[in-house]
Amino acid sequence: MIELIPAIDIINGECVRLYKGDYAQKTVYNSDPVAVARQFEKLGFRRLHVVDLDGAKTGHVVNDHVLRKITEATGLVVDFGGGISSDEDIEKAFQAGCSMVTIGSIAVTQPQLMDKWLKKYGPEHIILGADARNGYVSIHGWKQDSKVELFNFLDDYFQKGVRNVLCTDISKDGTLTGPSTALYKKIMKRFPELKLIASGGVASDDNILSLQNEGIPAVVFGKAFYEGQISLPRLYSGFSLAKRIIPCLDVKDGQTVKGVNFVNLHVAGDPVELGKAYSDAGADELVFLDITASVEGRKTFKQMVSRVAREINIPFTVGGGINSIEDVEELLGAGADKVSVNTAALRRPQLIHDISSRFGSQVCVVAIDARKDADGWFCYVKGGRERTDKGLFDWAKEAESLGAGEILFTSMNHDGTQQGFANEALSELSLNLSIPIIASGGAGTMQHFLDAFTIGKADAALAASVFHYGQIAIPELKAFLKGKGVNIRI
C-alpha cells in the first residue's frame, strides 16, 4: 500500500507552492504552516514532508523555527529538507524535531560530507534528494543542473547503503499534469529495495492510485491537495487512511499458538505460512509476538522474522521481550517494519522516546495489556500476570507524549472469549489520543469488527483465533465491512 505524505513548502514562514521550482511563480496557500500541519494530522495523515525553500535558495537552513513549531504542535513524523549544507544545519534540523533529513545538493557537490553524515546518523535517518531534470540531478534549489546522471547518482548511494530516496521530476513539479510514473517504474525496476518517494506533478487521487498500482512505495503531494483536486473520501477508502485488519500470530518455539485470557495455549501452525496466507488473503498488516523467553527462543524468532521479510510483502510488526535499542535494531535489520514494546516500556518509559528518536515514531508500537478491575482499567505486565499502578488511559497518553506511533490495546477481559472488543475503552482512547489505536482481544464475529470501528472508533482491529481456525475469512470480512460503509481496502 502506497504511503501518502502531504508536503508543506515554506517561504518567509508561509505555506507555498512553486511552479517548476520557479521562485517568481509562487502561490501562498496559508500563512500558518503549523495550522496546516495540524489539519493534516486531524485528517489522519501520519507523516509530513517539510521543505525550507528559503534554505534551498540561500544554501543554509532558515526555517528550523517553523519546523520546531510543527513537531511540537503535532505527533506527525516529519521529513525535512532544504538548504542543509553543514553539520550545523543538520543538527538544527534534528534538534527541531524532524525524524529524517533530505540531502540533495551536498550529495552531489560534497560526497565526502554526505558519506560522513551517513556514517554518523545512519542511512535510516537520511533521505537522498534526487531532483531530476532531463536525466540529470539538479542542485542549489533547482537553479543549476549538475553533470551527474540520475541513475549513476542513485547507484552510487545505493552502494553506500542509502535506501530512502525522494525523486522529484522538476519539469512536473507544481504543474498538476501528472507524475513521471514511467521514471519511477524504471527506478524501482533497477533498485527494487529502495523506499522511493515519488514527487512532482500529482494532480488527483487517480494519479496516486496509478503510482500504487505500479508498486511505488510512497508519494508526496501538495498543490493538488491544497486546490481540492484530491478526493479525501477516495484517499480514506483506497489508501493508507483506510481501517486496517491485522492478524496476530503469537509465536512460541517457532510455532503459532493461541490461548484464552493469556493462558491454555494451543498450536495453530507455522507462522510464516500463516502470515503468507493472510497476506495473500488481503490482510493489511501482520503482528508477530515472541512469547518464548529463552535466548534460544529469541534466536529462533529472529530467524523467523527474516523468513517473513523474504516471503511477505505487507508491513509487519514484531514484539515480545524487546528491552533495548539493540533489540530493536536487530529485529529491524532482520526485516521487520515496526516493533511492539510492552513490559519494558512500562518499566522504563524512556525506551519509547529512544526508539522513536532513533528510528522514527512510525516504528514504535506501544502494546498495552489492560484489565478492567473493580477499581478501573489497569495495565498488566509479564504476559498479564502482574498488575501495575499504571491506569490504561494515563499510560496511553504518556506513551503518545513520549513518541509512540500507535497504541495496540488488548483487553484481558475480552481476549480469546470471542464476545466482542472493549468498545467503550477503545472509544475513550480514540477520543483522547491523536495516534492510531489498534483494537485487540475479543473478536468472534464480523459484527464485532464493525463495532470496533464504529462504536470503538479504532483505526485497526487485530485478531488471532477467528483467523487461525477459519471462523472468519479476511476477504469476506472486508466485503462485509465495506458494505456497512467502513473505509477498508479490498
C-alpha positions in Angstrom: 0.0 0.0 0.0 1.5 3.4 -1.0 2.4 5.8 1.8 0.7 9.2 1.5 2.9 12.1 2.5 1.5 15.7 2.3 4.0 18.5 1.8 4.5 21.9 3.3 6.9 24.2 1.4 7.9 27.2 3.4 9.0 30.7 2.2 9.0 33.6 4.7 7.2 31.4 7.2 4.3 30.8 4.9 2.9 27.6 3.3 3.5 28.0 -0.5 4.0 26.1 -3.8 6.2 26.9 -6.7 5.7 26.2 -10.4 8.6 24.1 -11.7 10.8 25.3 -8.9 10.5 29.0 -10.1 10.6 31.3 -7.0 9.0 34.0 -9.2 5.9 31.8 -9.7 4.8 31.3 -6.1 1.4 30.7 -4.7 0.7 31.2 -1.0 -1.8 28.8 0.4 -1.7 29.6 4.1 0.2 32.0 6.4 0.3 29.4 9.2 2.2 26.2 8.4 1.5 24.9 11.9 -2.2 25.1 11.4 -1.8 23.3 8.1 0.2 20.5 9.8 -2.4 20.2 12.5 -5.1 19.8 9.9 -3.2 17.1 8.1 -2.9 15.2 11.4 -6.6 15.7 12.1 -7.4 14.2 8.7 -5.4 11.1 9.6 -2.1 11.6 7.9 0.9 10.3 10.0 3.8 11.7 8.0 4.7 15.1 6.7 7.3 16.4 4.3 8.6 19.9 5.1 10.8 21.9 2.6 12.6 25.0 3.6 12.6 26.8 0.3 14.3 29.9 1.8 17.0 27.5 2.9 17.3 25.8 -0.5 17.7 29.3 -2.1 20.3 30.6 0.4 22.2 27.4 0.9 21.7 27.0 4.7 18.7 26.1 6.9 16.5 29.1 7.6 13.1 27.9 8.8 14.1 25.5 11.5 12.0 27.5 13.9 8.9 26.7 11.9 9.9 23.0 11.8 10.2 23.1 15.6 6.7 24.6 16.0 5.3 21.9 13.8 6.9 19.0 15.6 5.9 20.4 19.0 2.3 21.0 17.9 1.7 17.6 16.3 2.6 14.0 16.6 3.5 13.7 12.9 6.6 12.1 11.6 8.3 14.9 9.8 10.9 14.7 7.0 12.8 18.0 6.5 14.9 19.3 3.6 16.1 22.5 2.0 19.5 24.2 2.5 21.2 21.5 4.6 24.8 22.1 3.7 26.8 21.8 7.0 27.0 19.9 10.3 25.3 22.9 11.9 22.4 22.7 9.5 21.8 19.0 10.0 22.0 19.4 13.8 19.5 22.3 13.7 17.1 20.1 11.8 17.3 17.1 14.2 17.2 19.4 17.2 14.0 21.0 15.8 12.4 17.5 15.9 12.5 16.0 12.4 12.9 12.3 12.1 14.7 12.3 8.7 16.5 14.9 6.7 16.6 15.2 2.9 20.0 15.9 1.4 20.2 16.8 -2.2 22.9 19.3 -3.4 25.5 18.3 -0.9 25.2 14.7 -2.0 26.3 15.9 -5.5 28.8 18.7 -4.6 30.4 17.3 -1.4 30.0 13.5 -1.5 32.6 13.1 1.3 30.5 15.2 3.7 27.4 13.1 2.7 29.4 9.9 3.5 30.3 11.3 6.9 26.6 12.0 7.7 25.6 8.6 6.6 28.1 7.1 9.0 27.2 9.5 11.8 23.4 9.5 11.7 22.8 6.2 9.8 21.1 5.9 6.4 17.8 5.3 8.1 17.7 8.9 9.1 18.7 10.4 5.7 16.6 10.7 2.5 18.6 11.2 -0.7 17.1 14.1 -2.6 17.3 13.2 -6.3 15.9 16.3 -8.0 15.9 15.4 -11.7 15.7 17.4 -14.9 16.4 15.9 -18.4 18.0 12.9 -16.8 20.5 14.8 -14.6 20.5 15.8 -11.0 19.8 19.5 -10.3 21.3 21.4 -7.3 21.1 24.6 -5.4 17.4 24.9 -5.2 16.9 23.7 -8.7 18.7 26.7 -10.1 21.6 24.7 -11.6 21.8 21.4 -13.4 24.8 19.3 -12.5 26.7 16.9 -14.8 25.7 13.9 -12.6 23.4 11.5 -14.4 20.4 10.4 -12.2 20.9 6.7 -12.4 24.6 6.8 -11.7 23.8 9.1 -8.7 21.3 6.6 -7.4 23.6 3.6 -8.0 26.5 5.3 -6.1 24.5 6.0 -3.0 22.6 2.7 -3.1 26.1 1.0 -2.8 26.7 3.2 0.2 23.6 1.9 2.0 21.0 4.6 1.1 17.5 3.2 0.8 15.3 6.3 1.3 15.1 8.4 -1.9 12.9 11.3 -2.8 12.8 11.8 -6.5 11.3 14.9 -7.9 10.8 15.5 -11.7 11.3 19.2 -11.7 9.5 19.6 -15.1 6.4 18.2 -13.4 6.5 19.9 -10.0 3.6 22.2 -9.4 2.1 21.7 -12.8 -0.8 19.4 -11.9 -0.1 17.4 -15.1 0.5 14.0 -13.5 3.6 12.4 -12.1 6.5 10.8 -14.0 5.3 7.3 -13.4 7.5 5.8 -16.1 10.6 7.3 -14.5 9.6 5.9 -11.1 8.9 2.5 -12.5 12.3 2.5 -14.1 14.0 3.4 -10.8 12.1 0.7 -8.9 12.9 -1.9 -11.5 16.6 -1.2 -11.2 16.6 -0.7 -7.4 13.6 -2.8 -6.0 14.8 -2.4 -2.4 14.5 1.4 -2.5 11.9 3.2 -0.3 11.2 5.6 -3.2 9.1 8.7 -2.6 7.6 10.0 -5.9 7.3 13.8 -6.1 6.1 16.2 -8.6 3.0 16.6 -10.8 0.4 14.8 -8.8 -3.0 16.1 -9.8 -5.5 13.7 -8.5 -6.2 10.6 -6.4 -6.2 8.7 -9.7 -2.6 9.6 -10.1 -1.8 8.3 -6.7 -3.7 5.1 -7.5 -1.7 4.7 -10.6 1.6 5.0 -8.7 0.3 2.5 -6.2 -0.6 0.0 -8.9 3.0 0.3 -10.2 4.4 -0.6 -6.9 5.8 2.9 -5.9 6.3 2.8 -2.1 5.4 6.4 -1.3 4.2 9.7 -2.8 4.5 13.4 -1.8 1.8 15.8 -2.9 0.9 19.4 -2.2 -0.7 21.7 -4.7 -3.4 19.2 -5.8 -4.4 18.7 -2.2 -4.5 22.5 -1.5 -6.6 23.1 -4.6 -9.1 20.4 -3.8 -8.2 18.1 -6.7 -7.5 15.1 -4.4 -10.7 13.4 -3.1 -10.4 12.7 0.6 -13.1 10.0 0.6 -11.2 8.1 -2.0 -8.0 8.5 -0.1 -9.8 7.2 3.0 -11.2 4.2 1.3 -8.4 3.3 -1.1 -5.1 4.2 0.5 -3.3 4.4 3.8 -6.0 6.1 5.8 -8.4 3.1 5.5 -9.2 1.0 8.5 -6.9 -2.0 8.8 -7.4 -5.7 9.5 -4.4 -7.2 11.3 -4.0 -10.9 12.1 -1.8 -11.6 15.1 0.5 -14.6 15.5 1.8 -15.4 18.9 5.0 -17.4 18.3 6.4 -20.0 20.8 9.4 -22.2 19.8 8.8 -21.4 16.1 5.1 -22.2 16.1 2.0 -20.1 16.2 0.0 -20.6 19.4 -3.2 -19.2 20.8 -5.0 -19.3 24.2 -7.8 -17.8 26.2 -7.3 -14.9 28.7 -3.5 -15.3 28.1 -3.4 -19.0 29.2 -4.2 -22.5 27.8 -2.0 -22.3 24.7 -2.8 -24.4 21.6 -0.6 -24.8 18.5 -2.1 -23.1 15.4 0.5 -23.7 12.7 3.7 -22.4 11.1 3.8 -18.5 11.5 5.5 -17.8 8.1 3.0 -20.0 6.2 0.1 -18.4 8.1 1.5 -14.9 7.5 1.8 -15.5 3.8 -1.7 -16.9 3.6 -3.0 -13.8 5.4 -1.1 -11.5 3.1 -2.5 -13.3 0.0 -6.0 -13.1 1.5 -5.8 -9.3 1.9 -4.6 -8.6 5.4 -3.3 -5.0 5.7 -0.6 -5.8 8.2 0.6 -8.6 10.5 1.8 -8.7 14.1 4.2 -11.4 15.3 4.7 -11.7 19.1 7.5 -13.7 20.6 6.3 -15.4 23.7 9.4 -17.5 24.3 11.6 -16.0 26.9 14.8 -18.1 26.4 17.9 -16.9 24.5 17.5 -19.9 22.1 13.8 -18.9 21.6 14.9 -15.4 20.6 17.3 -16.8 18.1 14.6 -18.9 16.5 12.2 -15.8 16.4 14.8 -13.7 14.7 15.3 -16.4 12.0 11.5 -16.4 11.6 11.4 -12.6 11.1 14.0 -13.0 8.3 11.8 -15.6 6.6 8.8 -13.4 7.0 10.6 -10.5 5.4 11.6 -12.6 2.4 8.2 -14.1 1.8 5.6 -11.4 2.8 5.1 -8.1 1.1 2.8 -6.3 3.6 4.1 -4.4 6.7 4.6 -6.4 9.8 5.3 -5.6 13.5 7.3 -7.8 15.9 7.2 -7.8 19.6 7.9 -9.7 22.8 10.9 -9.3 25.1 12.2 -6.1 23.4 14.2 -4.3 26.1 16.8 -2.1 24.3 17.7 -0.2 21.2 19.9 -3.0 20.3 17.0 -5.4 20.3 15.0 -3.0 18.0 18.0 -2.6 15.6 18.4 -6.4 15.4 14.8 -7.0 14.5 14.5 -4.1 12.1 17.7 -5.4 10.5 16.1 -8.8 10.1 13.3 -7.2 8.1 10.6 -6.1 10.5 8.8 -2.8 9.7 7.8 -1.9 13.3 8.4 -3.1 16.8 6.0 -3.5 19.7 7.1 -2.8 23.2 5.1 -3.5 26.4 6.6 -4.5 29.7 10.0 -2.9 29.1 8.3 0.4 28.2 6.2 0.4 31.4 9.4 -0.3 33.4 11.4 2.3 31.5 9.2 4.8 29.6 12.4 6.4 28.2 12.6 3.4 25.8 9.7 4.7 23.8 11.5 8.1 23.3 14.7 6.3 22.5 13.1 4.2 19.8 11.1 7.0 18.2 14.1 9.3 18.2 16.4 6.8 16.7 14.1 5.1 14.2 11.0 7.4 13.9 7.7 7.1 15.8 6.2 5.1 12.9 8.4 2.2 14.1 7.3 2.3 17.7 4.0 0.5 18.6 3.3 0.5 22.3 1.3 -2.6 23.3 -0.9 -2.2 26.4 -2.4 -5.3 28.1 -5.0 -4.0 30.4 -7.8 -5.4 32.5 -10.9 -3.7 33.9 -10.8 -4.4 37.6 -13.2 -3.3 40.3 -11.3 0.0 40.6 -10.9 0.7 36.9 -8.7 -0.2 33.9 -5.1 -1.0 34.8 -2.1 -2.1 32.8 -0.5 -5.6 33.3 2.9 -6.9 32.6 4.7 -10.3 32.4 2.2 -11.8 30.0 -0.7 -10.4 32.0 0.4 -12.0 35.3 1.3 -8.8 37.2 -0.8 -5.7 37.7 1.0 -2.3 37.7 -0.1 1.0 39.2 -0.5 2.5 35.7 -4.0 3.2 34.6 -4.8 2.4 31.0 -5.7 5.9 29.8 -3.0 7.7 31.6 -0.3 5.4 30.3 -1.6 5.6 26.8 -1.4 9.4 26.9 2.1 9.2 28.4 3.2 6.8 25.7 1.9 9.1 23.0 3.8 12.1 24.5 7.0 10.0 24.5 6.8 9.4 20.8 4.7 6.2 20.3 3.4 5.9 16.8 0.5 3.6 17.6 -1.2 2.0 20.6 -2.1 -1.7 20.5 -4.7 -2.1 23.2 -5.5 -5.7 24.3 -8.4 -6.1 26.8 -7.5 -9.0 29.0 -11.2 -9.3 30.0 -12.1 -10.0 26.3 -9.0 -11.8 25.0 -9.9 -15.2 23.5 -13.5 -15.0 24.5 -14.9 -14.1 21.1 -17.5 -12.0 22.7 -16.5 -8.6 21.1 -13.9 -5.9 21.7 -13.8 -3.5 24.6 -15.5 -0.8 22.6 -16.1 1.7 25.4 -12.5 1.8 26.4 -11.4 1.9 22.7 -13.7 4.9 22.2 -12.2 6.7 25.1 -8.7 6.0 23.9 -9.5 7.2 20.3 -11.1 10.4 21.5 -8.2 11.3 23.8 -5.2 10.4 21.6 -4.2 11.6 18.1 -2.2 8.5 17.2 -3.8 5.3 15.8 -5.5 2.8 18.1 -5.4 -0.9 17.3 -8.2 -2.9 18.9 -7.2 -6.3 20.3 -9.0 -9.0 22.3 -12.5 -10.5 21.8 -13.1 -10.8 18.1 -15.7 -13.6 17.4 -17.9 -12.3 14.5 -17.7 -9.9 11.7 -20.1 -7.6 13.6 -17.5 -7.3 16.4 -15.1 -5.8 13.9 -17.7 -3.4 12.7 -18.5 -2.4 16.3 -14.8 -1.8 16.9 -14.6 0.6 14.0 -17.9 2.4 14.6 -18.5 2.3 18.3 -14.9 1.9 19.4 -13.6 4.3 16.8 -10.5 2.1 16.4 -8.1 2.7 13.4 -7.3 -1.0 13.1 -8.6 -4.3 14.5 -6.4 -7.2 15.4 -7.4 -10.8 15.9 -6.0 -14.3 16.1 -8.2 -17.4 16.7 -11.0 -16.4 14.3 -8.5 -16.2 11.5 -6.2 -19.1 12.5 -9.1 -21.6 12.8 -11.0 -20.4 9.7 -14.0 -18.9 11.6 -13.7 -15.6 9.6 -12.1 -15.3 6.2 -10.5 -11.9 5.6 -12.0 -11.3 2.1 -15.5 -11.9 3.4 -14.8 -9.7 6.5 -13.6 -6.9 4.3 -16.6 -7.2 1.9 -18.9 -7.1 4.9 -17.3 -4.0 6.4 -17.2 -2.3 3.0 -20.9 -3.0 2.6 -21.5 -1.4 6.0 -19.8 1.8 4.9 -16.4 1.3 6.6 -13.4 2.7 4.7 -11.5 -0.5 4.1 -9.0 -1.7 1.5 -10.4 -4.5 -0.6 
